Amino acid sequence: MTNESPPIPDAVLTSATERLEADSLSLAENEALLRALSELRPVYERERSYFVLGNYDREPMARLNLVVDRLNRRSDAYAFRMSDVRGGWNNGIQKFCLIADLVTHIVGVAEKEPSGFLVEQGLLVGTEEYFEKSHVLKRAYPDAEEDHPYGWMEDGVFELLEAEDRLHHWETEDDLVATVETLP
């Protein structure tokens, strides 16, 4: 790895430019956004990149960190969470879309109440490009009293991903580690 920044691929610049033009951003906001994107240099330097989504509460965050750590153990991979991209983003959907455009894989870690990325799940299935690179690691709750602990919207997202063999089930942290190993 050299100290020089690798060139940002033209497709990424085009996508970012189109999104920036679609929104009214001040010069300062535009510069902050581009600076934040430049911090994702490892995305361009690795063959695979993983944008990991989920709940940022303490215990679920530990599991998100576990997923990021396991993916980063791959020699050709770079994994990160949305919160790893700094900057004063006023629009979380814009931030999600710009980052999702850059990566090769989007990985959601779903746990009930709250899932932590409910809005993003809608974007995953509503955008073909994002859907095609998405995998969700869904926590199973065998002792749950309710049949559908996630709710109708998430169940619909899960069904679509399951039909494409991109929904992965886990119960324990050991299961989660084993599930992460099955990701492309």
N, C-alpha and C positions, 0 to 999 in steps of 0.2 A: 504494500500500500504506500502510495506517495503522499507528500504533503499537499500536492496540487489537488484541487477539487476536480472530480471527473465532470465531463460536460453533462448537463441535464438533457436527457433525451428530448428530441423535438416534439414527440407526441405529448409528453408531460407538460412542456411549456405551452403547447397549443391548448391543452385542456385547462391548465391554470389560467391562461390568458382569457379564454372564453368565459370561464366562471367569473373572473375579475371584471370583465367588461359587462357581464350581466348584472352586476351589483354596483351600486354607487358607493365607492370607497374613496376616502380622502387619500392624499399622497402619503401621509404618515401611516394610515392603515395598510395601504398597498405595500409600502416598504417593510412594515412589520410582518406582513403575511409572507412576502418573499424571503425575508430573513429566517422566519420559522421553517419554511420549506427547505431552505439551504441547510438547515440543521439535520435534515434527513439524508445527508450524504451517503450513509451506509446502504440505503435503499438502492442507490445506483451502483454501488460497488459489489453487491452480492447478487447471486443468481436468483435467490428466493427472498421475499420479504413478507412479513406477517404483521398485519395490523390487528392487534388483539383487543377485543371489546368485552365489557362486562361491568359488574357492579364494583364500585369503589369503596363500599363499606369495608371495615377492617378485615373481617374473616374472608369474605369473597375476594378482596384485593390480594390477600396472601395467595389464593389459588390463581388469580390472574398472573401474579408475579411468578408463580411456579410454571405456568404455561409459557410465559415469555422466556424464562430461564431455560427450559427444556428445548424450546425452538432455537434459542441462541447458541445452544451447544452444537448445532449443526454447522459444519465448517463453511458452508456456502449460504448461510441464512442470517437475516437480521429481523428480529421481532421487537415490537414496541407497543405501548399503549397510547391512547389519544393524549393522555396527560403528559406524556414524554415530549410532546411537541409544544414548546413554549409559545408565548405570545398572548396578547390581550385580545382574544377572539370574542367578538360580540355575537357571532352567529355560529353556533355549534354545528348546524347542518352544513354550512359552507365549509367549516373545518373538516368535518367528516368526509365530505365529497372530494375535497382537494387531496386529502390523504389517501382515500380509497382509490382515487385515480392512479396513484403512484405505485401501489403495492401489487405483488403477484397473488397474495392470499389475504382474505379477511377471515378472522377466526373469532367467533363469539363464544363466550363461556356463559351459559344460561343457568341461572339459579332462580328459584321462585322468590317472589316478594322482596324486593323488586329485582327484576332481571338485570337492570343497569344499562341496557341498551335497547329499550323498547322502540324508540323512534328510529334508531338505526336499523332495526329488524325490518321495519316497513320499507326503508330505503333499499335494503338488501334484496327484497323480493320485487320491489317496484322498478328496479333498474337492472336490466339484463346483464350489463357488464359487471355489476357488483355481485349479482346472484351467481354468475358462473365461477367466481373465484371465492365464494363463501363456504365456510364450514362452521357448523355450530356444535359445540360440546355441551350437550343438555344433561343436566343433573337429574337422575331418576330418584324418586322418593317412594320406595316400595311400601313404607309404613304409613304413607299419607292417607288421611281419611277421605279426601276428595279424589275423584277420578282424574280430574284435570287441574292440577295445581297451578298451571301457568295462565290459564284464561284463553278465551276463544281466539284472540288475535295472534298470540304466540303459537297456539296449537296449529293455526293455519300456516304460519311460517314454517313450523317444524315439519308439517306434512309435505310441503313443497320441497324442502331440503331432503327429507327422507326418501322421496321419490327419485332423487338424483344421487342417492348414497352419500350425502354430505351432512347427515345428522348423525352424531356420535353420542352414545349414552355412557354415563359414568355415575357411580354412587359415592365412592370413597376417593381420597386423594391419590391412593395407589392406582385406582382405576383411571383417574384423570391423567396421570403420568403415562400409563399404558396407552390411553386413547390418543394423547398428543403424538406418540410415536407412530401412529397410523396415518397421520396427516401427510399430504404430499410435500 
